[in-house]
């Protein structure tokens, strides 16, 4: 997932050169969540703890259509 900006909701919703990385409200369908869950992100760094992973999951679950509208 090169060229991805995770510093803002706009950047997250834009995704990467491979397309969307977050399916709002659906962490198990979100590439970003799958990558951190499976320990593939962040590359070369300590993997997220179970508590941090739960925060990412809850955040993706909290996103809905109204959150994504402001990203475009």
C-alpha positions in Angstrom: 0.0 0.0 0.0 2.4 2.6 -1.2 1.6 6.3 -1.6 -1.1 6.1 1.1 -1.8 9.0 3.5 -3.1 7.9 6.8 -2.8 11.3 8.5 -6.4 12.4 7.6 -9.8 10.9 6.9 -9.5 12.3 3.3 -6.3 10.4 2.8 -7.6 7.2 4.3 -10.8 7.3 2.2 -8.7 8.1 -1.0 -6.8 4.9 -0.4 -3.7 3.9 -2.3 -2.6 3.3 -5.9 -4.4 -0.1 -5.4 -7.7 1.5 -4.6 -9.8 1.8 -1.4 -8.3 0.5 1.8 -11.2 1.0 4.1 -14.8 -0.3 3.7 -16.7 2.1 6.1 -18.4 0.1 8.8 -16.8 -3.2 7.7 -13.4 -3.8 9.2 -13.1 -7.4 8.0 -13.6 -6.2 4.4 -11.1 -3.3 4.8 -7.6 -4.0 3.4 -6.1 -1.6 6.0 -7.5 -3.7 8.9 -6.6 -7.0 7.3 -3.0 -5.8 6.9 -2.6 -4.7 10.5 -4.5 -7.7 11.8 -2.2 -10.1 9.9 0.9 -8.3 11.0 1.8 -7.0 7.5 1.7 -3.4 8.6 3.4 -1.3 9.7 6.3 -2.8 7.7 9.6 -3.1 9.5 8.0 -1.9 12.8 6.5 -3.4 15.9 3.1 -4.8 15.1 0.0 -3.4 16.8 -1.1 -4.7 20.1 -4.5 -6.4 20.5 -5.7 -3.2 22.2 -4.5 -1.0 19.3 -6.0 -3.4 16.8 -9.3 -3.2 18.6 -9.2 0.6 18.3 -8.6 0.4 14.6 -11.5 -2.1 14.2 -13.8 0.1 16.3 -12.9 3.2 14.2 -13.6 1.5 10.9 -16.9 0.2 12.4 -17.8 3.7 13.4 -17.4 5.1 9.9 -20.6 5.4 7.9 -21.9 7.1 4.8 -21.9 10.5 6.5 -18.2 10.2 7.3 -17.2 9.2 3.8 -19.1 12.0 2.1 -16.8 14.7 3.5 -13.8 12.8 2.1 -14.7 13.7 -1.5 
